[in-house]
Amino acid sequence: MSLSLSLTVNGIARTLDLADPRVTLLDLLRDRLHLTGTKKGCDRGQCGACTILLDGRRINSCLALAISHDGADILTIEGVAQGDQLHPVQAAFIAHDGLQCGYCTPGQIMSAIGLLREAQTGDDPERVREAMSGNLCRCGAYAGITAAVLDAQRSMADAGRAHAA
Amino acid sequence: MAGYSRPTDLAAALSLLAERRPVILAGGTDHFPARVAAGPAEDILDITALGGLRAIERRGDHLWVPCLATWADLGAANLPAGLEALTQAAAQIGGVQIQNTATLCGNLCNASPAADGIPPLLALDAEVELASLAGRRRMSLDAFLLGPRQTARRPEEMLLGLHIPLPVAPSRSVFAKLGARRYLVISIVMLALVAEFGADGMISRARVAVGACGPRARRLPALEAALAGARPDPALLRRAHLAPLLPIDDMRGTAAYRLDAVATLLRRALAGMVPA
């Protein structure tokens, strides 16, 4: 039994044949599409390193069967920069030292982009920490991560106002 | 190799269920962690493409939460006063990544003794609706939960959704959990308290459910009786009210610690409750 799957990944339409329906979205991205920016940390939904945006919402890609998401639109860390121009969240993580070893960082950044799209936290650091609680950082860069998310939120709002003006 | 199906219509799903007894997959957040080591091949019935089973809606005297409704859907639903415990639980179950995929009904079918979703639904007298080719049946959540990972769902049935009674009197409810850290952790204990208030500001009816203190979550009828007719006062709590709880010692805490934590969370919940 071979199953066919269509996905849009970082704006590019992909059609894939799956020999085994049990392949997770994470393994598909890493092993079939060679998009290894999405990390496999715990592979059981506890760490958030595999966070991607699925139809605009953040999920753990280790907890999803690829075949369940036929037709979905997926954004991974490889798709967030515009050429050489970093996404404001990426730039803010660098500016605020929101990382040390970097392993959790793609998941943190995808989660932060999802958080900013949800627009539920405002500028309250405690709400940001709560909304980022699905992403663990074993180096403990949380203070920088929270500052980076708040800063990215400000810079994106400023850019939005400048664009509108 | 195991079979996989993702039907778009309920009748097809129920036929498959009757013929092959597959594992039912919705959000998958409990399914995959239990199968990290490649398990035996099993048939999967993926119900995520079924139509009309996602939207939470008010239906007459109850809230209908169908089987594909996620915790994020519940958190975003504008619930009436008295159902706050559900909104609070929705924000504390896993991180947002989990809340965006995990379903309430999956949480009930998985029937973990430490499921955060169960105490609020138990305290709110939720009912489950099960569907099979033979028809549909409803039962109380209390009757549905048999023990750890055990429910009254028959292999040929699927949990179609939940009926949660809407408050009929001015009500308040609260969800409280204790974990080893604030977020993203399996609870040591968790509970929900629902109180209806009379015009005099006294509790006319109270319902309390506690989880992670036994094979399945339990109501505390003696405490509920003691609270009826009283103000929400932490001093009303007695050790004997916790008699239905049978906690164990495990890596997350000892039985004695759990009982102490439940008493503390209950006192805080009562102290913080403003009459509706």
Interface residues (C-beta under 8 A of the other chain):
Chain A: M1 L3 D20 P21 R22 T24 D43 R44 G45 Q46 G48 T51 R57 R58 I59 N60 C62 L63 A64 L65 I67 S68 D70 S111 G114 L115 E118 R129 E130 A131 M132 S133 G134 N135 L136
Chain B: M1 A2 G3 Y4 R6 L25 G27 G28 T29 F32 P33 V36 I44 D46 T48 A72 A91 G94 G95 V96 Q97 I98 N100 T101 R182 Y183 L184
